[in-house]
């Protein structure tokens, strides 16, 4: 499998990690189980809702691994103590991963009527403007910072 580089321009500095995130997202399972919704709840809030009918809170685990939110479900197999005449509901395991942008925080999770809700907050970035001083070379060739408020020669 060949990888197509997205940020090949020399003007994109330091975007290597973004390419890795895109590759990781492309590799996530295309399995549709469990089905989920992602909705915006407020100007800076997101909610992921997974349909996890049959799972209890003890069967579910939510972890944040670097910039990935990983939700796992594992039901205990109690078929040894039960006799099924028909088994149409499988005790199925799952792992669903979501790649999150830098700075997104998980603010809470709850299970309600077979739906697992995970709330996320997307902080608003502050606009940053910074003036970079230009250094004048010293006599020995090393750069030294010159105060921009000082008078110029």
N, CA, C and O of each residue as an XYZ file, in Angstrom:
612
protein
N       0.846     -1.173      0.000
C       0.000      0.000      0.000
C       0.888      1.232      0.000
O       1.727      1.394      0.887
N       0.714      2.088     -0.971
C       1.525      3.300     -1.038
C       0.814      4.428     -0.306
O      -0.415      4.480     -0.248
N       1.614      5.327      0.248
C       1.082      6.457      0.989
C       1.193      7.700      0.140
O       2.253      7.992     -0.414
N       0.103      8.430      0.038
C       0.112      9.689     -0.688
C       0.380     10.796      0.309
O      -0.352     10.959      1.286
N       1.425     11.551      0.059
C       1.765     12.654      0.957
C       0.888     13.848      0.625
O       0.772     14.241     -0.536
N       0.277     14.419      1.642
C      -0.639     15.535      1.465
C       0.102     16.856      1.534
O      -0.139     17.751      0.724
N       0.997     16.981      2.493
C       1.672     18.235      2.743
C       3.078     18.201      2.137
O       4.072     18.143      2.860
N       3.150     18.239      0.807
C       4.440     18.148      0.129
C       5.071     19.514     -0.107
O       6.259     19.589     -0.422
N       4.329     20.569      0.034
C       4.854     21.911     -0.182
C       5.845     22.262      0.919
O       5.607     21.941      2.084
N       6.951     22.916      0.575
C       7.896     23.336      1.612
C       7.333     24.445      2.504
O       7.952     24.798      3.507
N       6.179     24.993      2.156
C       5.564     26.038      2.978
C       4.820     25.466      4.185
O       4.500     26.205      5.116
N       4.542     24.159      4.181
C       3.880     23.505      5.308
C       4.959     22.971      6.238
O       5.511     21.897      6.002
N       5.259     23.715      7.289
C       6.311     23.332      8.224
C       5.710     22.642      9.439
O       4.790     23.169     10.064
N       6.224     21.473      9.772
C       5.800     20.774     10.978
C       4.461     20.080     10.898
O       3.834     19.854     11.933
N       3.998     19.732      9.711
C       2.700     19.062      9.563
C       2.847     17.547      9.432
O       1.890     16.866      9.066
N       4.030     17.014      9.726
C       4.242     15.565      9.631
C       3.267     14.811     10.535
O       2.715     13.784     10.141
N       3.057     15.332     11.759
C       2.154     14.663     12.685
C       0.726     14.644     12.166
O      -0.019     13.706     12.451
N       0.329     15.664     11.406
C      -1.021     15.697     10.844
C      -1.196     14.599      9.798
O      -2.255     13.978      9.717
N      -0.163     14.362      9.003
C      -0.226     13.260      8.041
C      -0.361     11.922      8.757
O      -1.091     11.042      8.302
N       0.346     11.768      9.881
C       0.239     10.529     10.648
C      -1.167     10.349     11.199
O      -1.690      9.235     11.218
N      -1.777     11.435     11.646
C      -3.143     11.366     12.159
C      -4.114     10.972     11.046
O      -5.016     10.163     11.263
N      -3.927     11.546      9.853
C      -4.798     11.198      8.729
C      -4.643      9.726      8.341
O      -5.629      9.058      8.029
N      -3.413      9.225      8.361
C      -3.184      7.808      8.063
C      -3.846      6.924      9.111
O      -4.447      5.903      8.777
N      -3.738      7.317     10.387
C      -4.350      6.538     11.466
C      -5.867      6.513     11.318
O      -6.498      5.479     11.540
N      -6.453      7.648     10.944
C      -7.907      7.703     10.767
C      -8.345      6.841      9.597
O      -9.415      6.234      9.642
N      -7.528      6.776      8.543
C      -7.874      5.962      7.378
C      -7.813      4.471      7.695
O      -8.505      3.672      7.064
N      -6.989      4.097      8.667
C      -6.819      2.687      9.015
C      -7.870      2.184      9.986
O      -7.969      0.977     10.209
N      -8.667      3.086     10.576
C      -9.656      2.640     11.551
C     -10.659      1.715     10.880
O     -10.887      1.779      9.672
N     -11.229      0.883     11.671
C     -12.130     -0.148     11.171
C     -13.316      0.454     10.422
O     -13.908      1.442     10.856
N     -13.646     -0.153      9.302
C     -14.819      0.289      8.552
C     -16.069     -0.455      9.009
O     -17.148     -0.272      8.445
N     -15.922     -1.291     10.029
C     -17.050     -2.013     10.603
C     -18.066     -1.008     11.134
O     -17.692     -0.052     11.812
N     -19.309     -1.208     10.842
C     -20.341     -0.264     11.235
C     -20.895     -0.498     12.620
O     -21.904      0.103     12.986
N     -20.256     -1.364     13.407
C     -20.780     -1.687     14.735
C     -19.892     -1.130     15.813
O     -18.675     -1.294     15.720
N     -20.401     -0.502     16.800
C     -21.795     -0.092     16.944
C     -22.048      1.194     16.167
O     -21.133      1.991     15.961
N     -23.285      1.391     15.739
C     -23.594      2.648     15.049
C     -23.447      3.827     16.011
O     -23.623      3.684     17.221
N     -23.126      4.976     15.460
C     -22.898      6.151     16.303
C     -23.329      7.417     15.592
O     -23.466      7.451     14.369
N     -23.541      8.466     16.389
C     -23.819      9.818     15.901
C     -22.759     10.744     16.481
O     -22.241     10.507     17.572
N     -22.450     11.784     15.749
C     -21.631     12.873     16.268
C     -22.440     14.139     16.035
O     -22.819     14.445     14.904
N     -22.699     14.869     17.103
C     -23.504     16.077     16.969
C     -22.832     17.246     17.669
O     -22.050     17.073     18.603
N     -23.154     18.426     17.198
C     -22.650     19.634     17.830
C     -23.664     20.068     18.869
O     -24.849     20.215     18.572
N     -23.192     20.273     20.088
C     -24.059     20.708     21.179
C     -23.483     22.011     21.726
O     -22.664     22.003     22.645
N     -23.906     23.092     21.170
C     -23.375     24.396     21.561
C     -22.241     24.810     20.648
O     -21.802     24.036     19.797
N     -21.771     26.024     20.823
C     -20.741     26.547     19.917
C     -19.399     25.835     20.020
O     -18.656     25.791     19.040
N     -19.065     25.269     21.198
C     -17.768     24.620     21.381
C     -17.886     23.181     21.858
O     -16.900     22.595     22.305
N     -19.078     22.607     21.767
C     -19.286     21.265     22.296
C     -19.647     20.263     21.226
O     -20.344     20.577     20.261
N     -19.159     19.049     21.414
C     -19.487     17.921     20.543
C     -19.974     16.780     21.422
O     -19.579     16.675     22.583
N     -20.833     15.925     20.874
C     -21.286     14.734     21.594
C     -21.250     13.546     20.637
O     -21.798     13.590     19.536
N     -20.593     12.493     21.088
C     -20.591     11.224     20.366
C     -21.583     10.327     21.091
O     -21.509     10.180     22.311
N     -22.505      9.729     20.359
C     -23.486      8.819     20.936
C     -23.376      7.484     20.218
O     -23.524      7.413     18.998
N     -23.114      6.425     20.978
C     -23.010      5.073     20.426
C     -24.187      4.240     20.908
O     -24.568      4.315     22.076
N     -24.767      3.441     20.007
C     -25.851      2.538     20.356
C     -25.228      1.245     20.882
O     -24.710      0.437     20.110
N     -25.283      1.057     22.203
C     -24.627     -0.082     22.845
C     -25.639     -0.891     23.656
O     -25.392     -1.220     24.817
N     -26.768     -1.207     23.045
C     -27.804     -1.975     23.727
C     -27.241     -3.307     24.207
O     -26.528     -3.996     23.478
N     -27.573     -3.652     25.441
C     -27.115     -4.914     26.014
C     -25.822     -4.791     26.807
O     -25.462     -5.711     27.542
N     -25.118     -3.672     26.673
C     -23.884     -3.460     27.421
C     -24.191     -2.707     28.706
O     -25.012     -1.790     28.716
N     -23.534     -3.095     29.785
C     -23.639     -2.366     31.046
C     -22.428     -1.443     31.170
O     -21.505     -1.511     30.357
N     -22.433     -0.585     32.185
C     -21.288      0.306     32.403
C     -20.011     -0.499     32.639
O     -18.928     -0.071     32.240
N     -20.128     -1.655     33.282
C     -18.953     -2.498     33.539
C     -18.409     -3.146     32.270
O     -17.252     -3.567     32.239
N     -19.228     -3.232     31.225
C     -18.795     -3.829     29.953
C     -18.090     -2.829     29.054
O     -17.493     -3.223     28.052
N     -18.141     -1.550     29.385
C     -17.627     -0.489     28.523
C     -16.395      0.169     29.131
O     -16.276      0.291     30.350
N     -15.482      0.591     28.259
C     -14.282      1.302     28.697
C     -13.999      2.425     27.706
O     -14.033      2.222     26.492
N     -13.719      3.609     28.237
C     -13.377      4.764     27.407
C     -11.987      5.227     27.824
O     -11.740      5.499     28.998
N     -11.083      5.313     26.853
C      -9.730      5.790     27.141
C      -9.343      6.834     26.106
O      -9.838      6.842     24.979
N      -8.448      7.707     26.524
C      -7.867      8.680     25.607
C      -6.401      8.315     25.463
O      -5.640      8.382     26.428
N      -6.010      7.930     24.262
C      -4.648      7.515     23.973
C      -4.066      8.516     22.984
O      -4.369      8.481     21.792
N      -3.228      9.407     23.497
C      -2.702     10.517     22.705
C      -3.887     11.311     22.164
O      -4.690     11.816     22.948
N      -4.015     11.432     20.854
C      -5.119     12.190     20.269
C      -6.239     11.278     19.777
O      -7.003     11.655     18.889
N      -6.336     10.084     20.348
C      -7.404      9.168     19.978
C      -8.308      8.903     21.166
O      -7.847      8.646     22.278
N      -9.597      8.970     20.909
C     -10.584      8.550     21.893
C     -10.972      7.130     21.512
O     -11.474      6.898     20.412
N     -10.746      6.177     22.412
C     -11.005      4.761     22.122
C     -12.107      4.276     23.062
O     -12.012      4.403     24.282
N     -13.153      3.719     22.459
C     -14.281      3.182     23.220
C     -14.337      1.688     22.939
O     -14.432      1.262     21.788
N     -14.277      0.897     24.014
C     -14.284     -0.561     23.877
C     -15.476     -1.139     24.617
O     -15.876     -0.641     25.669
N     -16.029     -2.185     24.057
C     -17.121     -2.896     24.699
C     -16.838     -4.381     24.695
O     -16.500     -4.957     23.661
N     -16.978     -5.003     25.864
C     -16.734     -6.450     25.976
C     -17.741     -7.008     26.965
O     -17.708     -6.689     28.153
N     -18.632     -7.844     26.460
C     -19.628     -8.469     27.321
C     -19.104     -9.804     27.820
O     -18.426    -10.535     27.098
N     -19.426    -10.102     29.052
C     -19.040    -11.407     29.608
C     -19.863    -12.490     28.921
O     -21.067    -12.336     28.718
N     -19.204    -13.576     28.570
C     -19.889    -14.690     27.903
C     -20.505    -15.583     28.972
O     -19.807    -16.341     29.645
N     -21.812    -15.480     29.115
C     -22.509    -16.288     30.115
C     -23.279    -17.435     29.468
O     -24.208    -17.974     30.069
N     -22.899    -17.813     28.247
C     -23.644    -18.856     27.524
C     -23.452    -20.234     28.160
O     -24.258    -21.129     27.906
N     -22.424    -20.432     28.972
C     -22.209    -21.729     29.599
C     -23.314    -22.045     30.607
O     -23.657    -23.210     30.807
N     -23.865    -21.022     31.233
C     -24.892    -21.248     32.250
C     -26.310    -21.057     31.706
O     -27.276    -21.154     32.463
N     -26.448    -20.786     30.394
C     -27.765    -20.580     29.805
C     -27.955    -21.538     28.636
O     -26.998    -21.895     27.950
N     -29.189    -21.944     28.419
C     -29.518    -22.817     27.288
C     -30.372    -22.004     26.328
O     -31.487    -21.602     26.663
N     -29.843    -21.762     25.128
C     -30.542    -20.971     24.123
C     -31.262    -21.899     23.152
O     -30.662    -22.847     22.646
N     -32.527    -21.641     22.888
C     -33.250    -22.326     21.829
C     -33.007    -21.615     20.507
O     -33.003    -22.239     19.446
N     -32.808    -20.333     20.578
C     -32.405    -19.521     19.425
C     -31.539    -18.393     19.968
O     -31.884    -17.761     20.967
N     -30.414    -18.144     19.307
C     -29.538    -17.055     19.761
C     -29.368    -16.069     18.614
O     -28.542    -16.275     17.725
N     -30.142    -15.015     18.639
C     -30.064    -13.992     17.613
C     -29.340    -12.739     18.072
O     -28.988    -11.883     17.260
N     -29.118    -12.633     19.379
C     -28.402    -11.491     19.934
C     -27.014    -11.979     20.337
O     -26.857    -12.717     21.310
N     -26.034    -11.561     19.589
C     -24.668    -12.006     19.854
C     -24.020    -11.148     20.925
O     -24.255     -9.942     20.995
N     -23.208    -11.775     21.753
C     -22.387    -11.037     22.725
C     -21.138    -10.604     21.968
O     -20.121    -11.298     21.960
N     -21.237     -9.464     21.345
C     -20.215     -9.004     20.419
C     -19.309     -7.972     21.078
O     -19.774     -7.084     21.793
N     -18.016     -8.101     20.828
C     -17.063     -7.113     21.314
C     -16.878     -6.044     20.247
O     -17.114     -6.284     19.063
N     -16.453     -4.860     20.680
C     -16.171     -3.818     19.697
C     -15.085     -2.898     20.220
O     -14.818     -2.816     21.419
N     -14.477     -2.216     19.281
C     -13.561     -1.119     19.590
C     -13.787     -0.057     18.531
O     -13.681     -0.321     17.333
N     -14.098      1.142     18.985
C     -14.349      2.264     18.077
C     -13.385      3.374     18.472
O     -13.345      3.774     19.635
N     -12.602      3.877     17.507
C     -11.612      4.927     17.787
C     -11.963      6.184     16.999
O     -12.366      6.120     15.838
N     -11.803      7.316     17.652
C     -12.032      8.614     17.039
C     -10.749      9.424     17.187
O     -10.208      9.534     18.288
N     -10.266      9.987     16.100
C      -9.081     10.839     16.144
C      -9.545     12.249     16.480
O     -10.407     12.811     15.805
N      -8.956     12.814     17.539
C      -9.370     14.136     18.005
C      -8.301     15.169     17.675
O      -7.108     14.864     17.672
N      -8.729     16.372     17.403
C      -7.808     17.476     17.150
C      -7.110     17.852     18.455
O      -7.587     17.550     19.549
N      -5.984     18.508     18.308
C      -5.224     18.980     19.460
C      -6.101     19.906     20.305
O      -6.754     20.803     19.772
N      -6.113     19.688     21.610
C      -6.841     20.567     22.512
C      -8.256     20.135     22.848
O      -8.845     20.665     23.790
N      -8.821     19.189     22.108
C     -10.184     18.736     22.432
C     -10.133     17.911     23.707
O      -9.273     17.043     23.864
N     -11.057     18.188     24.614
C     -11.089     17.516     25.905
C     -12.380     16.734     26.073
O     -13.441     17.172     25.628
N     -12.289     15.579     26.714
C     -13.469     14.805     27.073
C     -13.982     15.376     28.385
O     -13.254     15.429     29.376
N     -15.242     15.805     28.385
C     -15.795     16.442     29.581
C     -16.723     15.525     30.369
O     -17.051     15.827     31.517
N     -17.149     14.421     29.781
C     -18.011     13.509     30.523
C     -18.565     12.410     29.640
O     -18.532     12.497     28.412
N     -19.080     11.362     30.295
C     -19.691     10.238     29.578
C     -20.770      9.639     30.464
O     -20.626      9.595     31.686
N     -21.856      9.177     29.844
C     -22.906      8.509     30.589
C     -23.640      7.532     29.685
O     -23.659      7.668     28.462
N     -24.247      6.535     30.339
C     -24.999      5.488     29.657
C     -26.461      5.661     30.014
O     -26.818      5.725     31.190
N     -27.322      5.739     28.977
C     -28.739      5.979     29.206
C     -29.558      5.234     28.162
O     -29.450      5.526     26.971
N     -30.369      4.285     28.586
C     -31.272      3.532     27.705
C     -30.555      2.913     26.509
O     -31.052      2.978     25.385
N     -29.401      2.319     26.745
C     -28.674      1.649     25.666
C     -27.852      2.564     24.790
O     -27.289      2.118     23.790
N     -27.770      3.841     25.143
C     -26.961      4.793     24.391
C     -25.830      5.312     25.276
O     -26.065      5.778     26.391
N     -24.613      5.226     24.772
C     -23.452      5.765     25.471
C     -23.156      7.133     24.888
O     -22.911      7.263     23.688
N     -23.177      8.156     25.734
C     -22.923      9.525     25.312
C     -21.559      9.955     25.840
O     -21.242      9.730     27.008
N     -20.760     10.569     24.984
C     -19.459     11.103     25.378
C     -19.423     12.554     24.925
O     -19.537     12.846     23.735
N     -19.263     13.460     25.884
C     -19.220     14.892     25.575
C     -17.773     15.364     25.451
O     -16.900     14.975     26.226
N     -17.551     16.206     24.459
C     -16.232     16.764     24.182
C     -16.344     18.281     24.127
O     -17.380     18.826     23.746
N     -15.267     18.954     24.512
C     -15.223     20.417     24.433
C     -14.089     20.815     23.512
O     -12.964     20.329     23.627
N     -14.412     21.701     22.608
C     -13.418     22.222     21.662
C     -13.123     23.657     22.073
O     -13.928     24.552     21.816
N     -11.965     23.889     22.717
C     -11.661     25.254     23.146
C     -11.415     26.167     21.953
O     -10.870     25.752     20.930
N     -11.830     27.420     22.109
C     -11.595     28.401     21.050
C     -10.146     28.856     21.111
O      -9.674     29.277     22.167
N      -9.442     28.777     20.006
C      -8.035     29.216     20.019
C      -7.955     30.732     20.122
O      -8.767     31.461     19.552
N      -6.955     31.180     20.862
C      -6.725     32.610     20.988
C      -5.849     33.069     19.828
O      -4.895     32.391     19.447
N      -6.182     34.212     19.282
C      -5.362     34.760     18.201
C      -4.038     35.231     18.801
O      -4.023     35.976     19.781
N      -2.944     34.798     18.213
C      -1.626     35.156     18.718
C      -0.875     35.940     17.659
O      -0.726     35.493     16.522
N      -0.416     37.093     18.040
C       0.425     37.913     17.166
C       1.681     38.218     17.965
O       1.611     38.701     19.095
N       2.808     37.936     17.374
C       4.072     38.149     18.068
C       5.063     38.751     17.095
O       5.186     38.280     15.964
N       5.762     39.770     17.510
C       6.800     40.372     16.678
C       8.120     39.695     16.997
O       8.499     39.569     18.161
N       8.812     39.263     15.964
C      10.086     38.576     16.120
C      11.199     39.587     15.886
O      11.265     40.184     14.811
N      12.073     39.794     16.863
C      13.171     40.740     16.656
C      14.187     40.169     15.667
O      14.427     38.962     15.632
N      14.769     41.041     14.878
C      15.783     40.638     13.910
C      17.141     40.922     14.530
O      17.406     42.034     14.987
N      17.993     39.914     14.543
C      19.301     40.029     15.186
C      20.314     40.638     14.221
O      20.263     40.409     13.013
N      21.216     41.402     14.772
C      22.326     41.976     14.020
C      23.540     41.104     14.310
O      23.773     40.765     15.470
N      24.334     40.723     13.289
C      25.480     39.857     13.560
C      26.511     40.570     14.427
O      26.798     41.753     14.239
N      27.059     39.821     15.381
C      28.123     40.345     16.234
C      29.435     40.288     15.471
O      29.502     39.713     14.385
N      30.458     40.870     16.026
C      31.764     40.906     15.371
C      32.319     39.508     15.148
O      33.050     39.288     14.182
N      31.989     38.549     16.026
C      32.517     37.191     15.887
C      31.638     36.307     15.008
O      31.908     35.112     14.894
N      30.599     36.853     14.384
C      29.744     36.093     13.468
C      28.490     35.543     14.124
O      27.572     35.123     13.420
N      28.421     35.530     15.468
C      27.229     35.032     16.158
C      26.170     36.124     16.167
O      26.494     37.308     16.255
N      24.928     35.734     16.076
C      23.843     36.715     16.067
C      23.562     37.188     17.478
O      23.641     36.407     18.426
N      23.238     38.450     17.621
C      22.805     38.973     18.908
C      21.514     39.736     18.677
O      21.326     40.360     17.634
N      20.634     39.679     19.654
C      19.332     40.327     19.531
C      19.493     41.801     19.845
O      20.117     42.184     20.835
N      18.918     42.616     18.982
C      18.963     44.060     19.165
C      17.575     44.513     19.572
O      16.584     44.108     18.964
N      17.494     45.341     20.588
C      16.207     45.871     21.033
C      15.645     46.752     19.923
O      16.291     47.702     19.481
N      14.416     46.421     19.472
C      13.826     47.150     18.356
C      13.418     48.573     18.730
O      13.146     49.389     17.850
N      13.373     48.878     20.035
C      13.006     50.218     20.458
C      14.220     51.154     20.507
O      14.072     52.369     20.635
N      15.419     50.574     20.403
C      16.638     51.402     20.429
C      16.784     52.126     19.103
O      16.226     51.706     18.089
N      17.530     53.207     19.119
C      17.708     53.981     17.875
C      18.563     53.192     16.901
O      19.459     52.449     17.302
N      18.278     53.360     15.614
C      19.004     52.637     14.562
C      20.181     53.467     14.094
O      20.134     54.697     14.124
N      21.259     52.784     13.653
C      22.462     53.472     13.135
C      22.230     54.005     11.748
O      23.128     54.608     11.161
